[in-house]
Amino acid sequence: MRRRTRTRDEAATPEAPALYPALVTHVRTAPTRYALGQRTYLWLVDLDRLPVLPRPLRALARFEGRDHFAGRDATIRAGLERFLRANGIEPTDGRVLMLGNARVLGHVFNPLTLYWCYTPDGRLRCVVAEVHNTYGERHCYLLHSHSARGADDPRPAANGTQDFEAAKEFYVSPFFAVSGAYRMRLPVPREHLRLTVHLEQDDRRPFTATVRGERRPATASTLMRLLLRHPWSTLAVSAGIRRHGIRLWLRGLRTVPRPPHPRQKGMQ
C-alpha cells in the first residue's frame, strides 16, 4: 500500500492507514435485556491518502464516494465537505481521519462511520458520525469538539477523550422510537480503539454499544489474515443485525413504526 511521510501538522494525530480487529457489542436493558457481540475489523484512513492495494487485491478494500453522505460525490472527502458547508462549517485543508468499513468484493455496510476533522495546525475541529440503517437510509450527526459540559467550555473530557451529545434523529432499530439522545465517547483511535455510545430515553439508558479493538499495520498480509477470519465482513454485519432483530421479535418485543426520514442539508 502507498505511504507518505507525515507533515509536521499531522504529528499529533495517529498514523493512517491502520487496521483494527474489533469486537462490537450491543447491550439492551429495556424493555428486555439482550446482549450480542460480533467480531469484525475496521479501517482508520486519511481521506486525502486512501490506501491502494496491489491490483489483484483491490476488490478486497475499496473506499468510494457513493458509499457515504449523499452518494453523489466523486470522493468521500467531497461528500463530507458538501455536508459541512450545508451545516455552516467551511472546510479547510486540515486532515480528516475516517474510521469505518471498506467495500469488500462489491459489498459494503457501514452502521457507523466516524470522521475526525482537524484544522491545518492539528486541532480537532469537529466530528461527524455517519449512521446507516438496514433500510438503505443515511443520517449524519455533526458533533462539535467541545466537551459535553457545554458549548462554551472547550476543555476535553477526562483522560484526554472527547464526549459528545446529540438528539436522536434517525430510525435505526425497529425496537426504539426516534426520541431521546445519544451520549458518545469517541476518542480518535491510536494503539487502542475504544468507542462507547449510550442511548438515553426517559431518564434511562436502554441501549449501549461499544467498539473495542487493537491497532494493526495496514499491510496486505494483515488484511488477508483478517479476511480469512472474517470473510465478507460487511455482509456478515448486516446479516447479523437482521438475525438478532428476528430473535428479539420472536421474544415478543414490540416494534416501532418507521417514520419518514427527511433528507438532511448536504445529503441531497
C-alpha angles and dihedrals in degrees: 000000000000117000134182133192112263121246124239092259090057095054094095094052127072122270115258146240101046136150126227120197099207146184114221115199131187120193122188118191100173145083082359131356116252133154133189137175131196130185119220139134133250135202126230107201140169107237091219094051107035113182117260116204125208108282097257090055102042094103087064095066125018128159111203135177093228091066095062142052112344091348091227101097126095093231137026090240091055090053091049092050091050089053094047094049091049088054097049101266118119108213120236131200090259122128122278120200118197127198115195149089127306124223107266120198091337097312131100136166121176113187088178130011119181127203121194106199117201135192118240090262092055102260118138108250103177144328125233118205111199114196127193123191128203091256093071095258128131134203133177129209116205108213120189119218095247118109123252089262090087144299092268094052111079095179114126120243122256119303092021094287128125125237121205136188129200135168112249107252104159136072109235111145118038088221098061128064121230094260140099126040143278124237111199136186107199114169113175107256118254121155088338132039111217118166128161130184122184124191112212120198129161093354092306137099103227095167137034128178124192134184119200126178147139127239121255129181114266096239129140091246092053091049092050091052091050091047091053090052095042110025115186087007098178092047089050091053095052091044090049092053091053093045094053090044090057090050091053091047091050088053088060100257108159118236126226117226113252111245122214111274112221118216113261125230108273093018098083 
